[in-house]
Amino acid sequence: MTHVVVPQALIDRRSPVRLIVSGGGGGDHTFPAVAVVRAARTAFRHHGLELQPFWVGAERDVEAKVAAEEGVPFTAIPTGGTRRARNRLCRVSAAVGRAPMAVTEAVNLVRGIRPDAVLCTGGYASVPVGLAARFCHRPLLVHEQGVRVGLANRITMRGASRVALGTEPTMDLLPERLRGRAVVTGNPLRPGLAGGDAGSAPARLRWDGWTPSLPTVYVTGGAIGARRLNELVTAILPELLRYANVFHQAGAELLGPVLAAAEALPPELRPRYLARGFVGEELADLLALADVAVSRGGCRTVGELTALGKPSVLVLPARAPGDERRRHAEHLAAHGAARVLAGDEATPARLVRELALLLTDPLRRSEMSAMARRLGRPGAAAALTNEVLALCAAAP
């Protein structure tokens, strides 16, 4: 496991370390920034050092709320509202229209704070901040969570001192000139996910029918695009529940048909199945309880499953141009860290066969778990923090 190492130059300097973070619009962009701030604060306390973080983002997006929860001063710049536009073209046009004012405000902010480093994690608001870091000659690290680099990060990476990647396949997609500055750190886990208690999960979930002698499958859909996954899972329940417990996160808007399928199960099998629209604070315990996961293959979910060493079956839609989920899933499958069913391969018969192979073979699960953990980079938060602190230590 990677640990945060505070550079000696920062220890010797003794003055507060200033860090600007920018990224938001969604959890994928905010979690890495939160992870770095938390990890750096913890490491600094051991050395009697002070971290002075500043968050720059869009006022109406999630990062304003997250910054307040973390006790980080927040400054909004005029890029907010672009995510509410009707389509991508409108969002981009709105962002371009606001760009001169946003960059000017970001430059003034960076000059005033004079940070030791700037961390950008994606989202429209991070673009003017990344450009300002370049104009003001401040060290800039850009973190990309997905396989395919997002539009905002493609812009800010051009002036980055260092590029951190969430997944290994992204390295091959970078321009040659950026690869020498890039490192694969992984994606930090959401806070608290690594500390789950399997023994507490059935009670916290109020799952009275959970059978301790059987392995547990966690199905995570939870979005409109999970309709096909829900249909596949409900089709195989009568067979799957004979040798497994199944927790099914179906999505609030898709829960009705799933509950109807549950009611049609034989009475002796029905208690082993629990369906919910979403999972809240019990998620860490549920993940600790799960022996196998079934997922749609989203980058964040897959990153969390692999970091926690969870064997998984990834059910993907038919191939689409630039399909980053497919690229990431195939990378994991090639290394024995997951099984993939895509497009026409994703049938009830294939899904139940793949699950049966894992659920009835503890050795196979153990081997896949080891490979998943190896690729999942559970030390991603520390690795990313170390990259940021290295830039802080070298700051002019």
Secondary structure by P-SEA (a helix, b strand, c coil): cbbbbccaaaaaaccbbbbbbbccccccccaaaaaaaaaaaaaaaaaccccccccccccccaaaaaaaaacbbbbbcccccccccccaaaaaaaaaaaaaaaaaaaaaaaaaacccbbbbcccccaaaaaaaaaaaccbbbbbbccccccaaaaaaaccccbbbbccaaaaaaccccccccccccccccccccccccccccccccccccccccbbbbbbbbccccaaaaaaaaaaacccccccbbbbbbcccccaaaaaaaaaaccccccccbbbbcccccaaaaaaaaccbbbccccaaaaaaaaaabbbbbbbbcccccccaaaaaaaaaaaaccccccccccccaaaaaaaaaaaaacaaaaaaaaaaaaaaaccaaaaaaaaaaaaaaaacc
